[in-house]
Amino acid sequence: MTPSAASRSSAVVRLGGASKDYGAVRALDRVSLAVGAGDIYALLGLNGAGKTTLIRLVLGMVRPTAGSVEVLGRSTRDRTVWASVGYLVETASAYPDLTVRENLEVVRALRRLPRRAVVDEAIELFGLAAYAGRRARTLSLGNLQRLGLAKAMLHRPSLLVLDEPVNGLDPAGVVEVRGLLSGLARDHGATVLLSSHVLGEVARLATRIGVLHEGRLVDEFDASELSRRVHRDLEVSTCDDGRAEAVLSSAGMTARRDGGALRLDDDWAVAHPDAVATALVHGGTPPTRLTVVEEGLEDYFLRLVGSPAPVGEAPRDVG
């Protein structure tokens, strides 16, 4: 269930007009957002949009030039906050010659966790039992990512911050990480803030989405709202599209030709395909196919930011 606005009023992460300058370059420009408890909040953006800069601000790796950044109601300068935060930035790291279990034991010692059982629990939770005795350098990328998440979650943090958590994973690995993150939020009460360029995957995972473009937060919405925000067209195929276009025009409907078919983007036409079919039949050009085509998240994003990049090509972020 999507967290309510009330949950965001006591936000786990809050940015208030946060900006970050690197010399004359403004990487982040007056961004305000709140991540509520239990949210899986996804930051989307094209190359250089500012996603990684925002992640670094939240993790206290850099300080804002202006504005404020709070984590769990405290300033990121308050060192006590990090006991409740886990993170994984881009590629998971591990001691290559230590086993999975030994890597987790190192984290347990560094975190000063008294319960030895947390290592066994993490191995079970992240499906690493079959690999517990293997050295980290022998792990597949997917299992190394699992180990990275296990290390980040070993101390049961309230907040998990992830920069490109599915970076480099094959499709099966992406699905595995999606299930893990959904389960952590749903079953363990974790709040997740992540950045990603895998837009379709974000649509399946996030509860809330923020769109960054040129350092600014240009849109923000609950994932459940996506279906109401995307464009829908009625795609019509006939044996004579030229004649069909004229028939529809005479019936007061505007169609455009697109890839060997006709598209109608009028809300009424999309909601009444039966009426469109009836008009075509009466006009002597019965449809061979009618289907409602919904804009994907990639198309929505590129339309929103006005990017000329080809639809369906996932942009990569370098900052």
Helices and strands as residue ranges (DSSP letters): H 5-9, E 13-22, E 25-35, E 40-45, H 51-58, E 66-71, E 74-75, G 79-84, E 85-89, H 100-110, H 117-125, G 129-131, G 136-138, H 141-153, E 159-163, H 171-188, E 191-195, H 199-205, E 208-213, E 216-222, G 223-225, H 226-229, E 232-237, H 241-250, E 256-258, E 261-264, H 267-271, H 273-282, E 289-294, H 297-305
